[in-house]
Amino acid sequence: QVQLVESGGGSVQAGGSLRLSCAGSGLISSRYCLGWFRQAPGKEREGVAAIATVGGTTYYADSAKGRFTISRDIAKSTVHLQMNSLKPEDTAMYYCVAAFRNSGYCPLSEPYYNYWGQGTQVTVSS
């Protein structure tokens, strides 16, 4: 059984930084995609970033490029999201996601991911 547990959310002022972490268990395959989605109140859930465990290819939403960095520790089955230059519009619940994939292609598409964490709240004040 796959479980994803997020940590690292919190409140920060605009321009600040946060580092989200996600610890995975039950990820018995070495080939999968790990990523982050977010959902702000009244808005649809959107993909933020993803990374392939094989090859380490990364994928970012336009809103995250240049400010967020996704990384993974395969041995520990963890994924991190370093968020810099945070803006009030980054305020959302952030979800860790995973999907077993051999291809190394990790699109930021919600149906692609069948494992989801409970979420961690990020609040950015102006």
VEXDRENMI-173453 format. One record per atom (N, C-alpha, C): x, y, z. Coordinates in steps of 0.2 Angstrom, whole numbers, plus 2048, in hexadecimal, padded with zeros to 3 digits. Atoms other than C-alpha are relative to their C-alpha. Layout:
BEGIN
XYZ;...
***
This chain:
BEGIN
8047FA800;800800800;804806800;7FC7FA800;8078117FB;7FD805804;8027FA7FC;80781F807;8048067FF;7FC7FA801;80D831805;7FE805805;8017FB7FB;80F83D813;8048067FF;7FC7F9801;81384F811;801803806;7FE7FC7FB;81B85B81C;8038067FE;7FC7FA802;82386C81C;7FB8067FE;8047FA802;814877818;800805806;8017FB7FB;810887822;7FE8077FD;8027F9802;80E89A821;8078047FF;7FA7FD801;81B8A581A;7FE8077FC;8027FA804;81B8B7813;8028007F9;7FE800807;81C8BB801;8088017FF;7F9800801;82E8B97FA;8047FB804;7FD8057FC;8328AC807;8007F97FD;7FF807803;836899805;7FD7FB805;8028067FD;82F88880A;8037FA7FD;7FE806803;835877808;7FB7FA802;8048067FF;828869806;8037F97FF;7FE807800;82C857809;7FB7FB800;805805800;823847805;8047F9801;7FE8077FF;82783680C;7FC7FB7FE;804806803;821827802;8027FA803;7FF8067FE;81F816808;7FC7FB7FB;803805805;81A8067FE;8018017F9;7FE7FF807;82280D7EF;8067FA7FE;7FB805801;82A7FC7EA;8038007FA;7FC7FF806;82E8007D9;805806800;7FB7FB801;83D80A7D4;7FE8067FB;8027FC805;8348127C6;7F9803801;8067FD7FF;82781F7CA;8018087FF;8017F9800;8228317C9;7FE803807;8027FD7FA;82183C7D8;7FF8087FE;8017F9802;81A84D7D8;7FC804805;8047FC7FC;81085B7E0;7FB8047FC;8067FC803;7FF8627DC;7FE805806;8037FB7FB;7F68717E5;7F98027FE;8067FD801;7E58777E7;7FE806805;8027FA7FC;7E08887ED;7F8800801;8078007FF;7CF88C7F4;7FC8037FA;8047FD805;7C288E7E6;8037FF7F9;7FD801806;7CE8887D9;8017F97FE;7FE807802;7D28787CF;8077FE803;7FA8027FE;7E086D7D5;8058007FA;7FB7FF806;7F08707CA;8067FD802;7FA8037FF;8008677C8;805806800;7FB7FC7FF;80F8707CE;8077FE7FE;7FA803802;81E8657CB;8007F9801;7FF807800;8238537C8;8077FE7FE;7F9802802;8338497C7;7FF7F87FF;7FF807801;8378387C0;8057FD804;7FB8037FB;84082C7CC;8067FD7FB;7FA802804;84A8257BD;8018067FB;7FE7FB804;8548327B4;7FF807803;8007FA7FD;84E8407BF;7FD8067FC;8037FA804;84584A7B2;7FA803804;8047FC7FC;83B8587B9;7FB8037FC;8057FD804;82B8607B4;7FD806805;8037FA7FC;8248717BA;7FA8037FC;8057FC802;81587B7B8;8038077FF;7FD7FA802;81888C7B0;800805807;8017FC7FA;8138947C1;8067FE805;7FB8037FB;82188A7CA;8078017FD;7FA800803;82F88C7BD;804806803;7FC7FB7FE;83E8967C4;800801807;8017FF7F9;8378967D6;8007FA804;8018067FC;8348847DB;8057FB7FD;7FB806802;8408757DA;7FE7FA803;8028077FD;83B8637DC;8067FB800;7FA804800;8478567E1;7FE7F9803;8028067FD;8468447E7;8067FC803;7FB8057FD;8508377F1;7FD7F9800;803807802;84C8267EA;8017FB806;7FF8047FB;85481D7F8;7FB801806;8047FF7FA;849825805;7F98017FE;8067FF803;83A8267F9;7FD807802;8027FA7FF;8388387FC;8018057FB;7FF7FB805;8358477F2;7FF807803;8007F97FD;83785A7F6;7FE8057FB;8017FA804;83186A7EF;802806804;7FE7FA7FD;83B8797F3;7FD8067FC;8047FB803;8318887F0;803807803;7FD7F97FF;83989A7EF;7FC8057FD;8037FA802;8338AB7EC;7F87FF800;8078017FF;8228A67F2;7FB8067FF;8047FB801;8138B07ED;7F97FE803;8078017FD;8018B27F4;7FC7FB7FC;804805805;7FA8A87E5;8037F9801;7FD8077FE;8058997EB;7FC7FD806;8048037FA;7F98977FA;7FB7FB7FD;804806802;7F18867F8;8027FA805;7FF8077FD;7F08747FF;8057FD7FB;7FB803804;7FF86B7F8;8007F9801;8008087FF;7FE8587F4;8057FD7FD;7FB804803;80B84C7F1;7FD7FA7FC;803805804;8078407E3;8067FB7FE;7FB805803;80F8307DC;7FC7FB7FB;803805805;80C8247CD;8067FB7FE;7FB805803;8168147C8;8008017F9;7FF800807;81D8177B7;8077FE7FE;7FA802802;82A8107AD;8048057FB;7FD7FC805;82C81D7A0;804806802;7FC7FA7FE;83382B7AA;7FC8077FE;8047FA802;8258377A3;7FB801805;8047FE7FA;81C8407B1;7FC8067FF;8047FA801;80F84C7AB;7FD803806;8037FD7FB;8078587B6;7F88007FF;807802801;7F68507B3;7FD7FC806;8038047FA;7EB84B7C2;7FE7F97FF;802807800;7E483B7BB;8067FB7FF;7FA804801;7F68357B8;8027FD807;7FE8027F9;7F98337CB;7FB7FD804;8058047FC;7F08267D5;8027FF807;7FF7FF7F8;7F88297E6;801807802;8017F97FE;7F58397EF;801800808;7FF7FF7F9;7FB83F800;7FA804803;8067FD7FD;7EF84880C;8018087FF;8007F9801;7F6859809;804804805;7FD7FB7FB;800867812;7FE8077FD;8027F9802;7FA879812;806805800;7FB7FB800;80588780C;7FC8077FF;8047F9800;7FF89980F;806805800;7FC7FA802;8088A8808;7FD806801;8037F97FF;8048B980F;8048067FC;7FD7FB804;8078C9806;803806805;
***
